[in-house]
Amino acid sequence: MNTVPLLVIGVASLLGTLLALWIGARAEPARRAILGLDRVATELAAVAACLALAVACFAGLWQVIARFATETPSVWSEALVRTALIWMAMLGLAVALRAGALVSIDMAHRYSRGGLRRGLEAASLASSLSLMGVLFWFGWSMAQRVKFQEMAGLEVSMSWGYAAIPLGALFAMLGALGNFLDRRSAELEAAV
């Protein structure tokens, strides 16, 4: 097994976390620039995820209408629903990371203070960056491998579906970094 990608991702995650710690403590112009970029990227990801959900809903509705009302099933709607839901989930991940709405180590965070709390936040950032790095690396690899295959029913390259993984990972990295620099803990407030 080739472990070079995992080593590169691990080192990049650690360096990114150290850089984020430095920016958060001493580089206010860089912090403002990153948060501005994050705000635009998160809003773009949220709008795109909502559009992907709308496409999935309408394609699913068409699939039901075509199958039961006209008795001629649509050949493209199932593949479009599946692809749109993948795009929605990957872009929605960036929004959830930015809002701090994922399951987190909230109990430890609430009861810790000072350096321990910042250390937990840094460890969480490093973990998120590592996971998103793996998704980006291997998602990009898969999108490249399947570019000559077509999706059944849609007759477009399969890489359009797989491209959601690396692109969503990039947006999610920015969202995790934005949450680290300007923490928003919405996980308990949004809980039912």
C-alpha positions as CSV (number, residue, x, y, z in Angstrom):
1,M,0.0,0.0,0.0
2,N,1.3,3.4,-0.9
3,T,1.3,5.5,2.3
4,V,2.8,8.6,0.8
5,P,-0.6,10.3,0.3
6,L,-1.5,9.7,4.0
7,L,1.9,11.0,5.2
8,V,1.6,14.1,3.0
9,I,-2.0,14.7,4.3
10,G,-0.9,14.2,8.0
11,V,2.0,16.7,7.7
12,A,-0.1,19.2,5.8
13,S,-2.9,18.9,8.4
14,L,-0.4,19.5,11.2
15,L,1.2,22.5,9.4
16,G,-2.2,23.9,8.6
17,T,-3.3,23.6,12.3
18,L,-0.1,25.3,13.5
19,L,-0.6,28.1,10.9
20,A,-4.2,28.5,12.1
21,L,-3.0,28.8,15.7
22,W,-0.5,31.5,14.7
23,I,-3.1,33.4,12.5
24,G,-5.6,33.2,15.3
25,A,-3.2,34.6,17.8
26,R,-1.0,37.1,15.9
27,A,-2.1,37.8,12.3
28,E,-5.3,39.8,12.4
29,P,-5.3,40.8,8.7
30,A,-4.8,37.2,7.6
31,R,-7.6,36.2,10.0
32,R,-10.0,38.7,8.5
33,A,-9.1,37.7,5.0
34,I,-9.6,34.0,5.7
35,L,-12.9,34.7,7.4
36,G,-14.1,36.8,4.5
37,L,-13.2,34.1,2.0
38,D,-14.9,31.6,4.3
39,R,-18.1,33.7,4.5
40,V,-18.3,33.8,0.7
41,A,-17.4,30.2,0.2
42,T,-19.9,29.0,2.9
43,E,-22.7,31.0,1.4
44,L,-21.9,29.6,-2.1
45,A,-21.8,26.1,-0.7
46,A,-25.1,26.6,1.1
47,V,-26.8,27.9,-2.0
48,A,-25.4,25.1,-4.2
49,A,-26.4,22.4,-1.7
50,C,-29.9,23.8,-1.6
51,L,-30.1,23.8,-5.4
52,A,-28.8,20.2,-5.5
53,L,-31.5,19.2,-3.0
54,A,-34.1,21.0,-5.2
55,V,-32.9,19.2,-8.3
56,A,-33.0,15.8,-6.4
57,C,-36.6,16.5,-5.3
58,F,-37.8,17.5,-8.7
59,A,-36.1,14.6,-10.4
60,G,-37.5,12.2,-7.8
61,L,-41.0,13.7,-8.3
62,W,-40.6,13.3,-12.0
63,Q,-39.5,9.7,-11.5
64,V,-42.7,8.9,-9.5
65,I,-44.9,10.7,-12.0
66,A,-43.3,9.0,-15.0
67,R,-43.5,5.6,-13.5
68,F,-47.0,5.6,-12.1
69,A,-48.9,8.2,-14.1
70,T,-47.5,7.6,-17.5
71,E,-46.3,4.0,-17.0
72,T,-43.0,4.9,-18.8
73,P,-40.2,5.1,-16.3
74,S,-37.6,7.8,-16.7
75,V,-34.1,6.5,-17.5
76,W,-32.3,9.5,-16.3
77,S,-34.0,10.6,-13.1
78,E,-32.6,8.0,-10.7
79,A,-29.0,8.8,-11.6
80,L,-29.7,12.5,-11.3
81,V,-31.3,12.1,-7.9
82,R,-28.3,10.1,-6.7
83,T,-25.7,12.6,-8.1
84,A,-27.6,15.6,-6.7
85,L,-27.8,14.1,-3.2
86,I,-24.1,13.4,-3.2
87,W,-23.4,17.0,-4.2
88,M,-25.8,18.2,-1.6
89,A,-24.2,16.2,1.2
90,M,-20.6,17.1,0.3
91,L,-21.4,20.8,0.0
92,G,-23.6,20.7,3.1
93,L,-20.7,19.3,5.1
94,A,-18.8,22.6,4.6
95,V,-21.8,24.5,6.0
96,A,-22.2,22.2,9.0
97,L,-18.4,22.4,9.8
98,R,-18.5,26.2,9.6
99,A,-21.6,26.4,11.9
100,G,-20.0,23.9,14.4
101,A,-23.2,21.8,14.0
102,L,-21.5,18.4,13.7
103,V,-21.2,16.0,16.6
104,S,-18.3,17.3,18.6
105,I,-16.4,16.9,21.8
106,D,-18.8,19.5,23.3
107,M,-18.7,18.2,26.9
108,A,-14.9,18.4,27.0
109,H,-14.9,21.8,25.3
110,R,-17.5,23.2,27.7
111,Y,-15.6,22.1,30.8
112,S,-12.1,23.0,29.7
113,R,-10.6,26.5,29.8
114,G,-7.6,28.3,28.4
115,G,-4.8,26.3,26.8
116,L,-6.6,23.0,27.2
117,R,-9.6,24.3,25.4
118,R,-7.5,25.7,22.6
119,G,-5.6,22.4,22.4
120,L,-8.9,20.5,22.0
121,E,-10.0,23.0,19.3
122,A,-6.6,22.5,17.5
123,A,-6.9,18.7,17.7
124,S,-10.4,18.9,16.3
125,L,-9.2,21.1,13.4
126,A,-6.2,18.8,12.7
127,S,-8.6,15.8,12.6
128,S,-11.1,17.6,10.3
129,L,-8.3,18.8,8.0
130,S,-6.9,15.2,7.9
131,L,-10.2,13.7,7.0
132,M,-11.0,16.3,4.4
133,G,-7.4,15.8,3.0
134,V,-8.1,12.1,2.6
135,L,-11.4,12.9,0.9
136,F,-9.8,15.4,-1.4
137,W,-6.8,13.2,-2.4
138,F,-8.7,10.0,-3.0
139,G,-11.8,11.8,-4.4
140,W,-9.6,13.6,-6.9
141,S,-8.0,10.3,-7.8
142,M,-11.4,8.6,-8.4
143,A,-12.7,11.5,-10.4
144,Q,-9.6,11.1,-12.7
145,R,-10.0,7.4,-13.0
146,V,-13.7,7.4,-14.1
147,K,-13.5,10.4,-16.5
148,F,-14.0,8.1,-19.5
149,Q,-17.0,6.3,-18.0
150,E,-20.5,7.6,-18.5
151,M,-23.4,7.6,-16.0
152,A,-26.2,5.3,-17.1
153,G,-29.2,7.4,-18.1
154,L,-27.5,10.7,-18.0
155,E,-24.8,10.1,-20.6
156,V,-22.3,12.4,-18.9
157,S,-18.9,11.6,-17.5
158,M,-18.9,9.8,-14.1
159,S,-16.3,12.3,-12.9
160,W,-19.1,14.9,-12.6
161,G,-20.5,12.8,-9.8
162,Y,-17.1,12.1,-8.2
163,A,-16.0,15.7,-8.4
164,A,-18.4,16.4,-5.5
165,I,-15.9,14.7,-3.1
166,P,-12.8,16.8,-3.7
167,L,-14.7,20.0,-4.2
168,G,-16.8,19.5,-1.1
169,A,-13.6,18.6,0.9
170,L,-12.1,21.9,-0.1
171,F,-15.1,23.9,1.0
172,A,-15.2,21.8,4.2
173,M,-11.5,22.6,4.9
174,L,-12.3,26.3,4.6
175,G,-15.3,25.9,6.9
176,A,-13.3,24.0,9.5
177,L,-10.7,26.7,9.4
178,G,-13.3,29.4,9.7
179,N,-14.9,27.7,12.7
180,F,-11.5,27.5,14.3
181,L,-10.8,31.2,13.8
182,D,-14.3,32.3,14.7
183,R,-16.0,29.5,16.7
184,R,-19.8,29.1,16.4
185,S,-21.2,26.2,18.5
186,A,-24.6,25.6,17.1
187,E,-24.7,21.9,17.9
188,L,-26.7,22.1,21.2
189,E,-28.7,25.1,20.2
190,A,-29.9,23.3,17.1
191,A,-30.6,20.0,18.9
192,V,-34.2,18.9,19.3
